[in-house]
Amino acid sequence: MRFLKLVILYVFFLIFSSIEIKAQRIKKVTDKSFYSDDVLFGKVLKPAQDTIITKEKKDNELNEVVVKSQASLIKYGPNGNSVVNVNGTVLASSSSVNELLGRVPNVVITEGEISVLGKGEAIIYLNGVLINYDRFASIPVSQIQKIEVIANPSSRYDAEGKAVINIITKQNIESGIMGTANQHTTVSKFGGTSYNSLIDFSYSKGKFSFITNYGLQLGRNRELLYTTRTRPNPDEYLKSELATDWKRRFNNYSNFGFGLQYNLSPKDYISLAYSGNVNDLGGMTESRNAIANNSGNSFYATNVDRNDVLLNQFINLNYNLTTAKGSTLFIGSQFSNYNQTIGDFIEENSQIDEMASERYLKNNLGSQINIMAIQTDYSKKISEKTKLEIGAKYSSATIKSGTHFLTSDEEYGNYDLDEQRSSDFEYNEKIIAAYFNYGSSLNEKINFSIGTRAEKTKYDLYTNANAIQKFDKSYSNFFPNLLLNFNFSENWKGHFSYVSRITRPRYQALNPYVIYQDPFTTIEGNPNLVPEKTHAFEIGMMYKKFDFKIGYTYKIDPISGAALRGDTPNSYVLKAINLEEGHVFFSSLSRSFTVKWWNSTNTVSMNLTKQVDYNYSYVFSPVKPQFYFYSNNTFTIQKLFKLQLLAWYLGDRSYGLGTDNSRSTVTLGIEKNFFKEALKINFSANDIFHKFMVSGAYNVGQTQIYYHRTYTSNYFKLIATYNFGNSKTTYKKSEVEQSENTRAR
């Protein structure tokens, strides 16, 4: 705690310091900001280039001198959005995009969910086009230029998700060859050793461009969950202490892809892309559950030999046109296919009082998801200050799965079908969407953007889990949005926004198939889930390099999760549920500065969350604010190397239905370039105090539940990156928006 207090004081010092440190310059050069120009409504697309100074020699030859200053990490826009520079910063040393986002200010990743503080779960875009989580995970970090965090997305963005994270890759047009090879070695005392090899290659000549990438991860990983469940009522007393240890082995974690692009003219091009990933996961899941109740004491030891294989494939065909006046047309199509097979073998030992027994189980699952989508977007530039965006999209998703759960008293004996835990599931969904967005200015100091998105959803669901259940429903939604930007003066800028969004349940969250942990603990889907709707308001103000914002979000039917009592007295089922409503108040203050040898980004924020529900017998608790502190620093030691320090702290939270405990991380790194920056070596110590642990408590259905989850977040990592080729080319493909893919996990 003493260290965290020092970190907090350090952050406050950096944020509120009024001392401006001027960088030493070779000659007096006009300082450029991180951005060289702005697009309407603060949507900045182009990073400023290195300052170039030319001087004339006596023999009339021109000699070019490039002055390279430390790249600025983050730029805050007047509309409440922020753009984080990756190329040339500490973030570029990340092993994966998932790790990279965990180092971005105000972005939190927990249990595979990517959230923006004060807003909620975010959806991922690549160069302005929606992608799914698996495709996001396969993006080479070496190709990323910057990340745009869109806290107030317009109707142009899919209504799925409460915020948008747009990953922007490097965009250069020279002909030639470029490639990057990366080798990552990660060593963790807690999780073991893993190896991640990545290579990406691009080629461009004339009207033809080609890009490909491949990544392979091998080794081990670990996650540990400790849970207690207590029913203090003497009539039904229960005390369960459960420890689940996921000791994962990556047999073949690989991603791959290639893309072809042909420029029909300087204004338009057509592209074809194929990508995919294979996740072959092995290892052992060990579960130990000690139960004490009015009947006596019992102990259950379960070992699950994992054999899970997931194959995802994606095909895109797209057409892009940009007119001389700046208008754009995009027509795209995508087909996605997910195939998953699970063949887990489970060995279970139990001891009830003095009697010991054992049994063996097999959990076999086959699942397939097919998603097809077509989309068109048109942007008309009416004038320099006025733009109209319209678009439409149609998508269709089909999900089928079958689970067969088998049990036997002998390892090599006959196995009987457990009909209670076996089930079939089928889900069909169609979504039609259309949107418009209009932006213009009222006067020299006020511009605005207004729009709406309309979506009609129709689905049918079938499952025979816990008797045959059939659902057939159709519903329509409208999602309006409004953004006002105020340019009071050169130093003062402000904005107001209103955004409405929807979060549909993930397909697997609807599927009631059983993930077995022990005889009294299972994870199951909930076919009764309904979409969550969100209305978000925000007011922001920028003064010089300070960025301040405050906002409120109202949620209807928020999607959450809980451990609920099962059919037997000692059993519990972990599943997603809908609460009644949620309220989030947030405020944040940010400050960044850059000098030649020091780059620093700092944020402090406060969130107040209140969740309300009366259906599941939650015990209400007080509501208390949660504080967040973030500081990211890079020190360039002349031309020798870079030192990196990243620290953030997310405080305790009490949200009315439970509490979350604080967590934090401190990461140190050193980076050195060799052979004219062709080879880069980076060594880092991540989460050196191992404080990134998710824990908390809640009381539901007369049961007090405490959980504590530990990840493989503390590790030493060595990264070697080699750049080869004779130019810098990037494949400029665009892809169809497909929010359905974000739910296919």
Steps between C-alpha positions, in 0.01 A plus 500: 500500500786735567623447146153567358475823701830611349373415153183701564694802625730468199204500260346806665832677479530432129142593422481826686853614445504830317869485415562469127833344408629614164682254278845583368498549122774502238345812347187695574224291347128562520358237730248262347231321692444127480250563219567683176134565412152445636195352337155641577373440856843434642555166324876521446646261247853612414796501741754776466826397341848549641621857469732535198750782465683567174798733459676611185871434456734721303504252213118525482454143625216443743579309815204361698508474877224313682435604858328215683326594820325270740160405358202630695297216649148644501295782350161603643239623255239770565219245450603285800692244296871429533767368264790297639819481297652151491779518245820618666364482856517253786175342379670366187690247714177317593480134406137519391226751434327375814805588711534830315145611582556410865765775502277768343362769737142438621483158332455199730511133394349243735412139418515567126277809514641830371342800673541878502473645850173685553351357179511120513584225253652613169484356150811488281547662161794463260559807282141610555337159442362266767688175567449213743711415805690215332602716205594778739729260691686410181599855395882536503596780739778597258236615247312728742549876469253621763182418692194722509280468812154624397305554819202659321448304175266639232229303317758408235639248750312182574258531793658196668732618777513803726828637363718445193873428482627562147841348417673689220785328311790666324402643162782552249493470124856439381560196282720222622531244778471538873486247778536461874602193701438484875606247759356531853611291796297538819604348832268500802554326832122475539396402146803342335679580174344582165639582156332721243637522144350748254582601145325737262593572139368745240576561135378773267572573136297718271129436552552174689553454875537189714526448875528192718568418863545196724532465876561196718483480879628201695559437866290530814271737683314492829195645673395433859155566647420470870133523599311464825123460524338532840138463607497616865136401564520216759211314334688465170857571604768457232867593472670417169867578430576446131839540328515461120841500333513529119843373392476569128728354235510662157533206262447722196385858546549649155348770282549557131374708213565649158347777292503609136421850381472635146474871429253544214596870486652757735149545645377145558618150581369150562636268769473135597614371840513167679595458864457252780635358821539158660482465877601153611489514879614224730615478857321421824230673703520402867203568726491446879175558690463456878138513618367516856126494570252365754550147365878497556818565305592399145789558261505480119810493279443534124765488227393598148736395218434774244471429130342809344546598134360815339533588129382842381503610134404828332466605134452862388429650159480881491489801268612854595460826308620851591400790278706810426266704723557274800184287490539126559312180415557161663331171402608192692411142576630252755452137588615368838517141618570377855552132576560378854549149635547408865602155620574542869570198720409551867627300796310562822581386854277568798509438872178534698574467872704175507381358168707547182379450142600584145341533159598601147331735257530608139384837372470499120385812317469587133409855402481695174422868438449646150461875452440681171480876457479756220533874551522829314610843628493832318648826621419822314719803559256785438744775597811548708287510815205280402489123448221242465553130577248226415524122498320167527588149614349152497634211706398142564636268772442128555627317810474126558652293778459164669632395841535139613588447864600141594568343841649172624622350827802350321757680289488242221146378563173575325390864502135596539345815355418764762182640347472782754834650392471413128316729260459627144488869413405692184477875451417700184517878484451765231572872544417780254656839578508846341647829622559862413728758657508870411767741613539872448570825686264755655761776502874547535500364856242218494476193281276199543436144393154337519384161384312182573535130436201269452530124550244223467588166658323168451611176663387153597658274761464131578651295781408178679701581812271466803209402270433639155505880479412704191523878454391703197520878516528809284576853621611837364718770655601859421830637627525880473817693573599865531840670527565872550852646484578847640811694399496778757858613438841369408543361853142412592296230320199300613250237392164344591389156382206263526537142372264202517631145454403131533692195621362168383592182688789298363385184328674271749334690785164392356603136458411302817766233447698399808864582577583262785717605794394259775182312607356818650639772270420551131509786251190518281345734246168678546258492202277755679752785471378821334710781349634779720417858397707803591447878499819699558553876555834681518630854544867573439738792513855549372729772631839509332639150570250409770202283410201474737173313453200399706216269401203285593387164353163334555469126427181300445519122558879508557668167434692370801593163649454313828530163671140388555372205699436188296248216520669330799580659840877515442510582128568837335476612138713785362305681227433835337188682619314825437476747786226762511697820447839663544633853556858618438637847585858572397752781473860510382792740469796435269829673429782403262827665412796417281855627490792369304600243760180447703148401401235487774125429490294526819134449585291507815131408499210422732209262431183454703300191401161389630328179390143413597318165497212337687464170309794300641481595869819705507594663829551871436827662606613865522615678186854638513714667230785327320822690420738434210856630461717450192854609413703394195856630463776445245850641551735518203860481622678687219544249213574206724167352611151572632373442852129436549281528809129423499285500815126503555271446796128415498351544845231323697144516369166456675216499247187426705483124436857416601858618525815472285845524654780717369763386253810659350804436288853639463706417191865588432680459169812584303531519121801522269531527121778345293613509136338834415176402675460181296523294820324595823552323834257558786513354850218566744375396843120505497285542814811467716301496826236259361209721608278444195248272668123520462311445824176603665188389685122504469201351679228336287226249585603481871854403394809709573749464214865606494729452197868560433645447151876502428644528149840449339563873496840509675771388261832587343492542126772519236400625154713506185354684200666506157380724217592408146417622149557801280183701567209541736176381344177418669202319353208741517212252519170587657256248635129482555364601839397188685400540863369143498863380505558673832236273653649175362711426807 
